[in-house]
C-alpha cells in the first residue's frame, strides 16, 4: 500500500514536520529526510503502543 507523507515546512524555525494523514504520530527535523526518519521512529513507537491494526485502520 503506497503511503502519502505530508511534509510541512516551518520557514520561521527552518525545519520540517512529517506526518501521515489520520495517524497521530509526527516527525520533525532540519531537513525533509530528517523529518521522515523521525516520523519512522514515531510510527514504530505508535505501533508498539497501539498495534499495527490501529495504524492500518487509520490509513484505510
C-alpha positions as CSV (number, residue, x, y, z in Angstrom):
1,X,0.0,0.0,0.0
2,X,1.6,3.3,-1.0
3,X,1.6,5.9,1.8
4,X,1.4,9.7,1.4
5,X,3.7,11.5,3.8
6,X,2.8,15.2,4.3
7,X,5.8,17.4,4.7
8,X,5.1,20.7,6.4
9,X,7.8,23.4,6.2
10,X,8.2,25.9,9.0
11,X,10.1,28.8,7.5
12,X,10.3,30.6,10.8
13,X,12.0,27.8,12.5
14,X,13.9,26.5,9.5
15,X,12.6,22.9,9.9
16,X,10.1,20.4,8.7
17,X,7.3,18.3,10.2
18,X,6.4,15.0,8.6
19,X,3.1,13.2,9.2
20,X,0.8,10.6,7.8
21,X,-2.8,11.8,7.4
22,X,-5.1,10.4,10.2
23,X,-2.2,8.9,12.2
24,X,-1.3,10.9,15.4
25,X,2.4,10.5,15.0
26,X,4.8,13.2,13.8
27,X,8.4,13.6,12.9
28,X,10.5,16.7,13.0
29,X,13.9,17.6,11.5
30,X,16.0,20.3,10.0
31,X,15.7,18.6,6.6
32,X,12.9,16.7,4.9
33,X,14.8,13.4,5.3
34,X,15.4,14.0,9.0
35,X,11.7,14.7,9.5
36,X,10.8,11.5,7.6
37,X,13.4,9.4,9.7
38,X,11.9,10.9,12.9
39,X,8.4,10.0,11.7
40,X,9.5,6.4,11.2
41,X,10.7,6.3,14.8
42,X,7.4,7.8,16.0
43,X,5.4,5.3,14.0
44,X,7.4,2.4,15.5
45,X,6.5,3.7,18.9
46,X,2.9,4.2,17.9
47,X,2.7,0.6,16.6
48,X,4.3,-0.8,19.8
49,X,1.7,1.1,21.9
50,X,-1.5,0.8,19.9
51,X,-0.8,-2.1,17.5
52,X,-0.5,-2.3,13.7
53,X,-4.2,-2.9,13.3
54,X,-4.9,0.6,14.7
55,X,-2.5,2.2,12.2
56,X,-3.8,0.3,9.3
57,X,-7.4,1.2,10.2
58,X,-6.5,4.9,10.2
59,X,-4.9,4.6,6.8
60,X,-7.9,2.9,5.1
